[in-house]
Amino acid sequence: MAFLQCCYQSFTRNALYRASTISPFILNIDAGNCLLVDQKRYAARKGKRIAATREKQKLARLRREEQKIAPPKIWKPQKLSVDKSLKAVSKKFSDSDRKNLSEIVDNVIVMDQYKERKYPFNTVMDMIRETHQPELYGEPDALVEARIELDLRTKKKTKFVGSFTGIVSYPNLFRYGVKRKIIALCKSDEDEEQARKAGAELAGSNDIIRMLKIGDITLDNFDDLVCHGDMLIELNNIRNIVGNYFPTKQRGNIGFDMERLVGNFVNGIEFKMIKDDLEPDYGSIQIPFGRLSQTDRELEENFEYLLKTIDTNRPGQGVQYDFLSRILIFSEPSPEKFPVAFWNHIDGYEDPTIEDQNDDDDNQQQQQKKKAIFFGKRVIDLGFLASPFKRLRCITQRPLN
């Protein structure tokens, strides 16, 4: 039966080959065996196609139900990246292209056209108190803050002062509203008592180190850690746990007088230098240093102590730039910010206006040298006197009437 079926298929294919006018190569027919190769189509069955369509409809229906139950989406602004190659407005203050204050001839002037006037500290405080009287802002006990602008350049052109933080404990304390929690590490019982009296939240020795190691105490609940010099070796065993709280001389949280050490951190105010994203040589610090209810002498002492504390972070020797470049004093809610002559309150800084005056005097002298002096019938050009190697040249002019 199979043989007869094979003969029938061969006869049918040969008949198709003879009846066809198309080349056997196009029909993909083997001319030697006279066999016609069939083309097969692998299409899915109708039942499977219907099942796949129903499955898609089911998933779409489930997604719609989930969207109805889901909470509404919260709009979030798109994060935009800043192109540092673009030219941005510089935050550094410069008045080198303005007129000198000595050129002022009127009581009313446009301040943006002249160089910035630096006021004495006492004059600044008087002007701030005038605006905070009850008739105006009505804040006679407002905080007095300082904005300190820094020049972060070093010896190398591509290297700048890095970000730093610190704590200032002013000699004349004032109400600030922030109480710092401090852990004090010390061996003797006497030092522990002094630390507790000074305001430490916890004071102890190896027991506190053990609790930090186990995890019974976490530094997240405290603002800082101070350490007696005798406990530094024991604390070094958990240095990876302490992290940035580890005592260093730069932070000033290590010493031998626990009462003074704890007092500085409990009553101190933390500051942080913020570097500019586009200008790596510029940074600023904003920090309060007193209240208007204090006397000018107390505010001045706090101001001088603040400048000395920040100036300790200046780069090493050989730097020709002033680390403290500009200081503004202000008191909210008033928007006024007064530039202060800070070089009178810290060593190592000079009045920059004196250098400008000297430059102006030099320019005037050079202009006077270039002027001609008339002697009867002759004119002598003094511009050639600047060089000793050039002869004095006389220019003959017409006789003067």
C-alpha positions in Angstrom: 0.0 0.0 0.0 2.8 2.4 0.8 4.5 1.5 -2.5 1.4 2.3 -4.5 1.0 5.7 -2.6 4.6 6.6 -3.4 4.1 5.8 -7.1 0.9 7.9 -7.2 2.8 10.9 -5.7 5.7 10.5 -8.1 3.3 10.4 -11.1 1.4 13.5 -9.9 4.6 15.5 -9.5 6.0 14.5 -12.9 2.7 15.6 -14.5 2.9 19.0 -12.8 6.5 19.4 -13.9 5.7 18.7 -17.5 2.6 21.0 -17.6 4.5 23.9 -16.0 6.2 26.6 -18.2 8.3 28.0 -15.3 12.0 27.0 -14.9 12.6 24.2 -12.4 15.2 26.5 -10.7 12.4 29.0 -9.9 10.1 26.3 -8.7 12.8 24.8 -6.7 12.3 21.4 -8.4 14.9 18.7 -8.5 15.0 17.9 -12.3 17.0 14.6 -11.8 14.5 13.0 -9.5 11.5 14.9 -10.9 10.4 15.8 -7.3 8.6 19.1 -6.4 9.6 20.6 -3.0 6.6 21.8 -1.1 6.6 25.1 0.8 5.2 24.8 4.4 3.6 27.5 6.4 3.9 27.3 10.2 0.9 29.3 11.3 -0.6 28.9 14.8 -3.8 27.2 15.2 -7.0 29.2 15.6 -7.5 28.0 19.1 -4.0 29.2 20.3 -4.5 32.6 18.7 -7.8 33.0 20.5 -6.2 32.0 23.8 -3.4 34.5 23.4 -5.8 37.3 22.6 -7.9 36.5 25.7 -4.7 36.6 27.8 -3.8 40.0 26.6 -7.3 41.3 27.3 -7.1 39.9 30.8 -3.7 41.6 31.5 -5.0 44.9 30.2 -8.1 44.6 32.4 -5.9 44.0 35.5 -3.7 47.0 34.7 -6.7 49.3 34.5 -8.0 48.0 37.9 -4.6 48.6 39.5 -4.5 52.1 38.1 -7.9 52.9 39.7 -6.7 51.6 43.1 -3.2 53.2 43.0 -2.7 56.6 44.7 -2.4 59.7 42.5 1.1 60.4 41.2 3.1 63.2 42.8 4.6 65.6 40.3 8.4 65.9 40.7 10.4 68.6 39.0 12.9 67.5 36.4 16.5 67.4 37.6 18.5 69.8 35.5 22.2 69.5 35.2 24.3 72.7 35.3 26.7 73.1 32.5 29.8 74.5 34.1 31.3 75.6 30.8 28.7 78.3 30.5 29.6 81.8 31.6 27.8 82.5 34.9 27.7 85.7 37.0 30.6 85.7 39.5 29.6 85.8 43.1 33.0 87.4 44.1 32.7 91.1 44.8 35.1 93.4 43.0 35.1 97.2 42.8 38.4 97.7 41.0 36.6 99.3 38.0 34.8 101.9 40.0 35.6 105.4 40.9 37.6 106.3 44.1 35.7 107.6 47.1 38.0 110.7 47.0 36.2 111.8 43.8 32.9 112.2 45.5 31.8 115.9 45.3 28.2 115.7 46.3 26.1 114.4 49.3 23.9 112.3 47.0 25.7 109.7 44.8 25.0 106.5 43.0 26.8 103.9 45.1 27.3 101.4 42.3 29.6 103.9 40.5 32.0 104.3 43.4 34.1 101.8 45.4 32.6 100.2 48.4 32.9 102.1 51.7 34.1 100.1 54.6 32.7 101.2 58.0 34.2 100.9 61.5 32.6 98.3 63.7 31.0 100.7 66.1 29.5 102.7 63.3 28.0 99.5 61.8 26.4 98.6 65.1 24.9 102.1 65.5 23.3 101.9 62.0 21.8 98.5 62.7 20.4 99.6 66.1 18.7 102.6 64.3 16.7 100.3 62.1 15.7 97.9 64.9 14.1 100.4 67.2 10.5 99.9 68.2 9.3 102.5 65.7 10.8 100.5 62.8 11.4 96.8 63.0 10.9 96.5 66.8 13.7 93.9 67.3 16.0 95.3 69.9 17.4 91.8 70.8 17.9 90.5 67.3 20.8 88.3 66.3 23.8 90.0 64.7 25.4 87.9 62.0 28.5 88.0 59.8 29.0 86.8 56.3 32.7 86.2 55.7 33.9 85.8 52.1 37.1 83.8 51.7 39.8 83.7 49.0 40.7 80.0 48.8 43.8 80.3 46.5 47.0 78.6 47.5 50.6 78.5 46.1 49.6 76.3 43.2 47.2 77.6 40.7 45.2 74.4 40.5 44.9 73.7 44.2 42.5 75.4 46.6 41.6 75.3 50.2 39.1 72.4 50.9 35.8 72.6 52.7 36.1 72.8 56.5 33.9 73.1 59.6 34.5 74.3 63.1 32.9 75.4 66.4 33.2 78.8 67.9 32.7 79.3 71.6 32.5 83.1 72.1 34.0 84.8 75.2 30.7 86.6 75.8 27.9 84.1 75.6 24.4 84.9 74.2 21.1 83.1 73.8 21.1 81.2 70.6 18.5 78.5 71.2 20.6 75.5 70.3 21.8 73.1 73.0 24.5 70.7 71.9 24.7 67.2 73.4 28.2 66.1 74.1 29.9 62.8 75.1 33.0 63.2 77.3 35.6 60.5 77.6 38.0 60.8 80.6 39.6 58.4 83.1 39.6 60.0 86.5 36.4 60.7 88.6 37.4 64.3 89.0 37.4 64.9 85.3 34.1 63.2 84.9 32.6 65.5 87.5 34.0 68.6 85.8 32.6 67.4 82.4 29.1 66.9 83.9 29.2 70.3 85.5 30.2 71.9 82.2 27.1 70.3 80.6 28.2 67.0 79.1 25.3 64.6 78.4 27.5 61.5 79.2 30.8 61.2 80.9 32.9 58.1 81.5 35.8 56.0 80.3 35.9 52.4 79.1 32.2 51.8 79.9 31.2 54.3 77.2 33.7 52.8 74.7 32.2 49.4 75.4 28.7 50.7 74.9 29.7 52.4 71.6 31.3 49.1 70.4 28.2 47.0 71.2 25.8 49.5 69.8 23.9 50.5 73.0 25.0 54.2 72.3 24.8 55.7 68.8 26.5 58.9 67.9 23.5 59.9 65.8 21.8 61.1 69.0 24.7 63.4 70.0 26.3 66.4 68.4 30.0 65.8 69.2 32.5 63.8 71.2 35.3 65.2 73.3 38.2 63.2 74.7 40.8 63.6 77.4 44.4 63.1 76.2 44.8 59.9 78.3 41.8 58.1 76.6 43.1 58.5 73.0 44.7 55.1 72.9 41.5 53.3 74.1 39.4 55.3 71.7 41.6 54.4 68.7 40.3 50.8 68.9 36.8 51.9 67.7 38.0 54.5 65.3 35.9 53.0 62.5 32.8 53.3 64.6 33.4 56.9 65.7 34.2 58.1 62.2 34.3 61.9 61.8 33.8 62.3 65.6 37.3 61.1 66.3 39.2 63.8 68.2 41.8 65.8 66.4 43.7 69.0 67.1 42.1 70.8 64.1 38.6 70.2 65.5 39.8 71.0 69.0 37.9 68.2 70.7 40.9 66.8 72.5 42.6 68.3 75.6 43.3 68.0 79.3 41.1 70.7 80.8 37.7 68.9 80.6 35.7 71.8 82.0 36.9 74.2 79.4 36.8 71.6 76.6 33.2 70.5 77.3 32.1 74.1 77.8 33.5 75.2 74.4 31.4 72.5 72.6 28.3 72.8 74.7 28.0 76.6 74.3 29.7 76.7 70.9 28.1 77.4 67.5 29.1 75.3 64.5 30.0 76.9 61.2 30.7 75.4 57.8 32.5 76.9 54.8 30.5 76.6 51.6 32.5 76.5 48.4 31.1 77.8 45.2 30.3 75.2 42.5 31.5 77.3 39.6 34.4 79.2 41.2 36.6 76.9 43.3 38.7 79.9 44.7 35.6 81.4 46.4 33.9 80.4 49.6 31.8 82.0 52.4 30.7 81.4 56.0 27.6 82.8 57.6 27.4 82.7 61.4 25.9 84.8 64.3 28.2 86.4 66.9 25.9 88.2 69.3 22.7 90.1 69.9 21.9 93.7 69.8 21.1 93.8 73.5 24.8 93.2 74.2 27.3 96.1 74.5 29.5 97.1 71.6 32.6 96.0 73.5 31.1 92.5 74.0 30.1 92.2 70.3 33.5 93.4 69.2 35.3 90.8 71.4 33.1 88.1 69.9 33.8 89.4 66.4 37.5 89.4 66.9 37.4 85.9 68.3 35.4 84.7 65.3 37.9 86.1 62.9 40.9 84.5 64.7 39.1 81.1 64.7 38.4 81.2 61.0 41.8 82.5 60.1 43.4 79.4 61.5 42.2 77.5 58.4 44.2 79.8 56.0 46.8 78.1 53.7 50.4 77.9 54.7 53.2 80.5 54.2 54.1 81.9 50.9 50.5 82.8 49.9 50.3 86.4 48.7 46.5 86.6 48.9 44.4 87.6 52.0 42.4 84.6 53.2 39.6 86.9 54.6 38.6 89.1 51.6 35.3 90.8 52.6 33.0 90.8 55.7 29.4 91.9 55.8 27.5 92.5 59.1 23.7 92.3 59.1 20.8 91.6 61.4 17.4 90.3 60.2 14.7 91.3 59.4 16.6 94.2 57.9 17.9 93.5 54.4 20.9 95.9 54.8 24.4 94.4 54.9 27.2 96.7 56.0 30.8 96.1 54.9 33.1 96.4 57.9 36.8 97.4 58.1 37.8 94.0 59.6 41.6 94.6 59.3 41.5 96.7 62.5 40.4 93.6 64.5 42.9 90.9 63.3 46.7 90.8 62.8 48.2 90.2 59.5 45.8 92.2 57.4 46.2 95.8 56.1 43.8 98.4 54.8 43.4 97.8 51.0 42.3 101.4 50.5 45.8 102.7 51.5 47.2 100.7 48.6 44.7 102.2 46.2 45.7 105.7 47.4 49.3 104.9 46.9 48.6 103.7 43.4 46.8 106.9 42.7 49.6 109.0 44.0 52.1 107.0 41.9 50.0 107.6 38.8 49.8 111.3 39.6 53.5 111.5 40.0 54.1 109.8 36.7 51.7 112.2 35.0 53.5 115.2 36.5 56.8 113.9 35.3 55.5 113.8 31.7 54.3 117.3 31.9 56.5 120.0 30.3 57.9 122.9 32.3 58.3 126.2 30.4 61.6 128.1 30.8 61.3 131.3 28.8 61.9 130.4 25.2 62.5 126.6 25.8 60.4 123.7 26.9 62.0 120.8 28.8 60.2 117.4 28.5 60.7 115.7 31.9 59.5 112.4 30.6 63.1 111.5 29.7 64.3 112.0 33.3 62.9 108.6 34.2 65.8 106.8 32.6 69.4 107.9 33.7 70.8 106.5 30.4 68.9 108.9 28.2 70.1 112.5 27.7 67.9 115.4 28.6 66.4 116.5 25.4 65.3 120.1 24.9 62.6 121.0 22.4 62.9 124.4 21.0 59.6 126.2 20.8 58.4 129.6 19.6 59.1 132.5 21.9 56.3 133.1 24.4 54.5 136.4 24.3 
